[in-house]
Amino acid sequence: MRQSRSLNYMLFIKLLYLADRESLLRWGSPLTGDEYYSMEYRPVLSRTHDLITEMQPPDEAGFWVKHIQRSGCDVRLLADPGNEELSDADDSLLKELFFRYEEYYDRSPFEYVDYLHRTLPEYKQVEKGERLPLAYHDILVAGQKTTAEIRDIESELRNIAWVQQFLKAAS
């Protein structure tokens, strides 16, 4: 593992949202399965946001604290978490997005937030401390998917969610 650099946690959270969003738009399936919310500083992956900002994860997130460290407003990778759970396409997407937005890494995170405000039409303005859910539908419409594409993707995502619930109940 190479030495990891620190990255502002707000920027990191936004990059993860963009990766999840882009996966949904390209392949009809998000990377994380996390829930999307509009918050004061633009859209986020809810659980991921909470893990980073609170850094007091529930017991099942022990993996998280072994690999991610937050110090002040920065996060950094402590150990290589591996990428066994990612397809080659997922891995390439993450690399593509992290390089695409590299120009923001040394700037104020609020410049990046402003950029996202201009480029993410699914974002819903909220008051400080509020969260509004963002549905897959919101992102698919913002990503200019056709009605038929949206219907097919949402149907597939509902089927996947049903199977996951069934498997969880059976275990």
C-alpha positions in Angstrom: 0.0 0.0 0.0 1.4 3.4 -0.9 1.3 6.2 1.6 -2.1 7.8 1.6 -2.6 11.5 1.7 -5.3 13.2 3.8 -8.4 14.6 2.2 -11.0 16.9 3.6 -13.8 14.7 4.8 -16.5 16.8 3.1 -14.8 16.4 -0.2 -14.3 12.7 0.4 -18.0 12.3 1.2 -19.0 14.1 -2.0 -16.6 12.0 -4.1 -18.2 8.8 -2.8 -21.7 10.2 -3.5 -20.6 11.0 -7.1 -19.2 7.5 -7.5 -22.4 5.9 -6.3 -24.4 8.3 -8.5 -22.3 7.6 -11.6 -22.6 3.8 -11.1 -26.4 4.2 -10.9 -26.5 6.2 -14.1 -24.1 4.1 -16.0 -25.1 0.6 -14.9 -28.4 1.0 -13.2 -26.9 -0.1 -9.8 -25.3 2.0 -7.1 -22.0 0.9 -5.6 -22.8 1.1 -2.0 -26.5 0.5 -1.4 -26.4 3.5 0.9 -29.3 5.9 1.1 -29.1 9.3 -0.6 -30.0 12.5 1.2 -29.9 16.2 0.5 -28.1 18.0 3.3 -26.9 21.5 3.9 -23.7 21.0 1.9 -25.3 19.0 -1.0 -26.1 15.3 -1.5 -24.6 12.6 0.6 -24.6 8.9 1.2 -26.3 8.8 4.6 -24.6 6.0 6.4 -21.2 6.9 4.9 -21.7 10.5 6.0 -22.5 9.4 9.5 -19.6 7.0 9.7 -17.2 9.8 8.7 -18.6 12.7 10.7 -19.3 10.7 13.9 -16.4 8.2 13.7 -18.2 6.2 16.4 -19.5 3.5 14.2 -21.8 0.7 15.3 -20.2 -2.7 16.0 -20.7 -4.0 12.5 -18.6 -1.1 11.2 -15.4 -2.3 12.9 -13.9 -2.7 9.4 -14.4 1.0 8.9 -12.3 2.2 11.9 -9.5 -0.2 11.0 -9.1 1.4 7.6 -10.3 5.1 7.9 -9.0 7.7 10.3 -10.4 11.2 10.8 -8.3 13.9 12.2 -10.0 17.3 12.4 -11.5 17.9 9.0 -9.4 15.4 7.2 -9.7 11.6 6.6 -7.0 9.2 5.4 -6.6 5.6 4.7 -4.9 3.7 7.5 -4.6 0.3 5.8 -5.5 -1.0 2.4 -9.1 -2.4 2.6 -8.6 -4.4 -0.6 -11.0 -4.3 -3.5 -12.4 -7.9 -3.6 -15.9 -6.5 -3.4 -15.5 -4.3 -6.4 -15.8 -5.3 -10.0 -13.1 -4.1 -12.4 -15.6 -1.5 -13.7 -16.3 -0.3 -10.2 -12.6 0.0 -9.5 -12.1 1.9 -12.8 -15.0 4.2 -12.0 -13.6 5.2 -8.6 -10.2 5.9 -10.0 -11.7 7.9 -12.9 -13.7 10.1 -10.5 -11.0 10.6 -7.9 -8.7 11.8 -10.7 -11.3 13.9 -12.4 -11.9 16.0 -9.3 -8.2 16.1 -8.2 -8.0 19.8 -8.8 -10.3 20.4 -5.8 -8.2 18.4 -3.3 -6.1 21.3 -2.2 -8.8 24.0 -2.4 -11.5 24.9 0.1 -14.1 22.1 0.2 -16.8 24.9 -0.2 -15.5 25.5 -3.8 -16.4 21.9 -4.5 -19.7 22.2 -2.8 -20.5 25.2 -4.9 -19.5 23.3 -8.0 -21.8 20.4 -7.1 -24.6 22.9 -6.4 -24.4 24.0 -10.1 -24.0 20.5 -11.5 -26.3 18.2 -9.5 -29.9 19.0 -10.4 -31.3 16.3 -8.0 -30.1 18.3 -5.0 -32.9 19.7 -2.9 -32.2 22.8 -0.8 -32.5 22.2 2.9 -32.1 24.2 6.1 -29.1 23.6 8.4 -29.4 20.3 10.2 -32.1 18.9 7.9 -32.0 15.9 5.7 -34.3 15.2 2.8 -34.3 11.8 1.1 -33.2 11.6 -2.5 -34.8 8.7 -4.4 -33.1 6.8 -7.2 -35.8 8.3 -9.4 -34.5 11.8 -8.6 -31.0 10.9 -9.8 -32.2 9.0 -12.8 -34.3 11.9 -14.0 -31.4 14.4 -13.3 -29.2 12.1 -15.3 -31.6 12.3 -18.2 -32.6 8.7 -18.3 -35.7 8.0 -20.4 -39.0 7.0 -18.8 -38.5 3.4 -20.0 -34.9 3.3 -18.6 -36.0 4.6 -15.3 -38.9 2.1 -15.0 -36.5 -0.8 -15.8 -33.8 0.3 -13.4 -36.3 1.0 -10.6 -37.9 -2.4 -11.2 -34.5 -4.2 -11.1 -33.5 -2.3 -7.9 -36.8 -3.3 -6.2 -36.2 -6.9 -7.2 -32.7 -6.8 -5.7 -34.0 -5.2 -2.5 -36.6 -7.9 -2.2 -34.0 -10.7 -2.6 -31.7 -9.1 -0.1 -34.6 -8.8 2.4 -35.5 -12.4 1.8 -32.0 -13.6 2.3 -31.6 -11.5 5.5 -34.8 -13.0 6.9 -33.7 -16.5 6.1 -30.4 -16.2 7.8 
